[in-house]
Amino acid sequence: MSECFSKNNSEETNNIDLESLEGLICYCFKKSKKELFDAAKKGEENLIVDDIKIKMNDLGCFCETANPSGKCCLPNLLVLLKAAKKL
């Protein structure tokens, strides 16, 4: 599996704006915050997460250059999923 999902990166937290669902949550594979939030509300978040993981295995991620934070999106995905499930 790609370094992007390594233990060190998954423990880091990026600052994610939970006030707005505009913008991307995964810059490598163009997944929006709204797309993930809506899927989580329907209980279908695994479809998006699995799609990202499959693409990472096939193509690899390029978070360092695609994501403005230069970090993996996984911590932000998890934060957004938790927030969506609480609402």
CORLIN-V82542 format. One record per backbone hydrogen bond with DSSP energy under -1.0 kcal/mol. NH is the residue of the N-H (numbers start at 1). CO is the residue of the C=O. E is the energy in kcal/mol with one decimal. If there is no record, write none. Layout:
BEGIN
NH:CO:E
NH:CO:E
END
This chain:
BEGIN
5:2:-1.3
6:3:-2.4
10:6:-2.3
11:7:-1.4
25:31:-3.2
26:31:-2.2
31:26:-1.9
33:23:-2.5
34:21:-1.1
36:32:-2.0
37:33:-2.8
38:34:-3.1
39:35:-2.0
40:36:-2.4
41:37:-2.1
42:38:-1.1
43:40:-1.1
44:39:-3.5
47:44:-1.4
49:45:-2.4
50:46:-3.0
51:47:-1.6
52:48:-2.4
53:49:-2.4
54:50:-2.7
55:51:-2.3
56:52:-2.3
57:53:-2.1
58:54:-2.2
59:55:-3.8
60:55:-1.1
65:62:-1.4
66:62:-2.7
67:63:-1.6
70:67:-2.0
77:73:-2.5
78:74:-2.4
79:75:-2.0
80:76:-2.6
81:77:-2.4
82:78:-2.3
83:79:-2.3
84:80:-2.4
85:81:-2.0
86:82:-1.1
END
